[in-house]
Amino acid sequence: ASAASVSVGGCEVTVLGVSHISPRSVAAVQAVVADKRPDAVVLELCLDRLQALVPPGEEPLFAPSSVSAPGGMDASMLVARPGKPLSRADVGADLQALARKGFQPVEPATAPP
């Protein structure tokens, strides 16, 4: 596994390149999470791997371990709750709720600076 860190908008972003099937990659991810103690962990999966994790005919869901709203906004207005599975519709509803409160999403960079 290889890692690189950059500062984006005042936040440290660490990207860790891993193999989906390597026990060493699992250990590397565990070490980076333990060392950095990030506010969020994002997992990229190709469509084939995502579909392999979801029973046929079901929509992919995930359950966040924690939920916070940006800029000190009240997270209780969100559908998201720690440990509660979220659907695509739930995420869309939360984005709309944030937009109504003035949150302006930022387009992600396509590559680190």
GIKA-V429733 format. One record per residue. N is the residue number from 0. PSI is psi in radians with two decimals (999 if undefined). NEAR is the number of other C-alpha atoms within 10 Angstrom. Layout:
((N & PSI & NEAR) (N & PSI & NEAR))
This chain:
((0 & 2.49 & 13) (1 & 2.51 & 9) (2 & 2.58 & 12) (3 & 2.44 & 10) (4 & 2.45 & 11) (5 & 2.77 & 13) (6 & 2.19 & 11) (7 & 2.03 & 12) (8 & 0.61 & 7) (9 & 0.05 & 7) (10 & 2.48 & 8) (11 & 2.21 & 12) (12 & 2.18 & 16) (13 & 2.21 & 15) (14 & 2.25 & 15) (15 & 2.05 & 16) (16 & 2.18 & 13) (17 & 2.88 & 16) (18 & 2.38 & 11) (19 & -0.34 & 10) (20 & 0.12 & 8) (21 & 2.16 & 11) (22 & -0.54 & 10) (23 & -0.60 & 12) (24 & -0.69 & 17) (25 & -0.81 & 14) (26 & -0.69 & 12) (27 & -0.75 & 18) (28 & -0.80 & 17) (29 & -0.70 & 11) (30 & -0.76 & 12) (31 & -0.76 & 15) (32 & -0.74 & 14) (33 & -0.67 & 10) (34 & -0.83 & 9) (35 & -0.47 & 10) (36 & 1.06 & 10) (37 & 2.73 & 12) (38 & -0.48 & 9) (39 & 2.61 & 12) (40 & 2.23 & 13) (41 & 2.30 & 6) (42 & 2.16 & 7) (43 & 2.21 & 8) (44 & 2.44 & 10) (45 & 2.82 & 8) (46 & -0.69 & 8) (47 & -0.77 & 8) (48 & -0.68 & 11) (49 & -0.82 & 11) (50 & -0.52 & 15) (51 & -0.40 & 9) (52 & -0.21 & 10) (53 & 2.30 & 12) (54 & 2.54 & 9) (55 & 2.35 & 9) (56 & -0.08 & 7) (57 & 2.61 & 8) (58 & 2.44 & 12) (59 & 2.33 & 15) (60 & 2.73 & 14) (61 & 2.74 & 12) (62 & 1.92 & 14) (63 & 2.56 & 15) (64 & -0.41 & 10) (65 & 2.79 & 12) (66 & 2.30 & 16) (67 & 2.70 & 15) (68 & 2.60 & 15) (69 & 2.69 & 11) (70 & 0.51 & 7) (71 & 0.18 & 7) (72 & 2.71 & 13) (73 & 1.99 & 12) (74 & -0.25 & 15) (75 & -0.26 & 11) (76 & -0.12 & 12) (77 & 2.68 & 18) (78 & -0.62 & 17) (79 & 2.34 & 22) (80 & 2.48 & 16) (81 & 2.30 & 12) (82 & -0.14 & 12) (83 & 2.18 & 14) (84 & 2.43 & 13) (85 & 2.43 & 18) (86 & 3.03 & 15) (87 & -0.68 & 11) (88 & -0.66 & 10) (89 & -0.76 & 15) (90 & -0.75 & 14) (91 & -0.73 & 12) (92 & -0.70 & 15) (93 & -0.69 & 17) (94 & -0.69 & 17) (95 & -0.72 & 14) (96 & -0.74 & 15) (97 & -0.71 & 20) (98 & -0.68 & 12) (99 & -0.46 & 10) (100 & 0.05 & 12) (101 & 0.01 & 10) (102 & 2.27 & 15) (103 & 1.91 & 11) (104 & 2.67 & 10) (105 & 2.36 & 6) (106 & 2.27 & 6) (107 & 2.63 & 8) (108 & 2.56 & 8) (109 & -0.34 & 6) (110 & 2.58 & 5) (111 & 2.62 & 12) (112 & 999 & 7))
